[in-house]
Amino acid sequence: MTSLHPAEEVIGPARRILAAVRARLAPLLPPHELTLTGGSSVPGALTKGDVDLHLSVAPGDFATTVETLRTLYDVVHPEIWQGTLATFAVAADLPTGLAVTPAGSEHDVRFRRTWQLLAADPRLVAEYNAVKLGAGDDYESRKSAFFDRLLAADTGPAE
């Protein structure tokens, strides 16, 4: 099993990676929002020690943004790519992934809102950690079901 770490061990380096990627992408892309997501973004969460970044762009800028990112980063997980999701690996001090989505798309809302909800509720962080600790072959499906449940129960505004 992959060793897990408290997010507090990773948040500082993750924020430095976020700042470096922001600086690199700012002059190269149309208006966008780049945020830190994943377990390394939420105090109290468990993480494998990797960094997850989420890049949200206007729907009309998605295709050109993806093409630009292909010149900067390696494509990862092409099997999960969709019309509203592309993923890349970022060379950094920690393993870093970058997911790009059109603003307002299903994937965009999922990345933004689930981590907002987790960051706002320690009980949800404890549930997330329990899913992570029970990791096995079905981890991704259990994590996805957990996030589905979070979004289904969400009554707050997405920001």
N, C-alpha and C positions, 0 to 999 in steps of 0.2 A: 504494500500500500504506500502511496506517496505520502511523505510527511507533511503535516499541516502546521501552520504557524499562526499566531494571533496577528491580525491585520496591523496592529500597532508596530510590529517589527518591519513592516513593508511600506507603510503609508508615506513616510518621509522620502525614501528613494522613488516610490511610485509618483509622488507629486513632482519630483525633479525630472523624471522621465516625461511626465505630462507637459511640463514647462518647456522642455527641449523640443518635443514634437510640435507643440503649439508654435514655437519660434520658427521651426523649419517649415511648417505648412502655411503659416500666415501669408507670406508673399506669393505662394504658389497656387492657392485655391480661391474660389469665389467665397463669399461670406459663409461662415460655418460656425458650428459650436463643437468644441472638442472637450470631452469630460472623462474623468476617471470613473470607472464602474467596477463591478466585480467585488470579490471578497476583500481585495486589498484597498478598497475605497471606504469601507465601513468599519469604524472602531468596534471591536468586540467580535467581528466575524473571523472565521477561520479561512485561511488561504493556503494554496500550494506554494505561495511565494511569487506568483506571476502577476503581471499587470495587465489589466483590460482597459482599453481606451475605446470610447465611442465617439465617432464623428458623424454629426448630423448636418445635412446640407439641404438646400431647397430642392424639391422634387425635380425641377428642371435642370439642376446642376449635378444630379446624381451620376449620370453616365460619364460626363467629362471628368468629374472628380475621381471616379473609379479608374479611368484611363490614366490620369495623372499619377495616382497612387501606384499603379502597376509599374511606373518608371522609377519609383522610389523604394518600394518594399516588395518582398516576396509574397506571392499569393499563398494563402493557407486555407485548408478545408474547402476547396472548390466544390466539393459535393454538397455543401450546404448553401452555396450561393443561390440567390433568387433575384427577382427583379427589384427587390427592396433591401438586399443585404449582400455585402461583399466583405471579405475578411483578409487581413494581411498580417505578416509578422514584422515587427519593428526591431531592428538591432539596438539593444540597450543593455545596461548592466544587469537587468533581470529579464527573464522571458516576458516579452510584451506582445500582445495582440491588439490589432486595431480593427474594429468593426465599423463599417460606414453604412448609413441608412438615409433615405430621404425623410426629411422632417414630416412628422404626422403619420408616417406609415406604421403598420402593425409592429414591425421590428423596432422602429424608433421608439414607439410608446413602450414597448416591452423593456427595452434597455433603460430608458429614462425612469419610468414609473416604478418598476420593481425595486430598483436600487434606492429611489427616494423613499419608498415605503419602508424598506429595511432600515435605512439610516434613521428613520423617525421612530422606530419601535423596537426596543430591546427584546421584546418577546418574539418578534419575527426573526431577529438575528439568532436567537436561541433555536428556533425551529430550523432556520437555514443551516446552522451548525450541526444540528442533529442529522439533517439530510446528508451533509458533507461527511460526517463521521461514519455514517452507514454506507459510505461509498462502496460500490462494487460494480459489477458489470452493468447494472441498471441505473447507475448514478445519474447519467444525463437525462433519462426518462423521468426519474423521481424529481430531479431538480426542475425540469420543465413543468411537471405537474404541480409542483409547489408554486412556481411563478404563475402558472395559469390560475391557481386558486387565489393568489394575491390580487391579480388583476380583476378576477371575477367579483371579489369582495370589495374592491376599491370604489369608494364613493366620492373621493376627493378630486380636485382639479389636477390634471396633468400640467406640469410647468415646463 
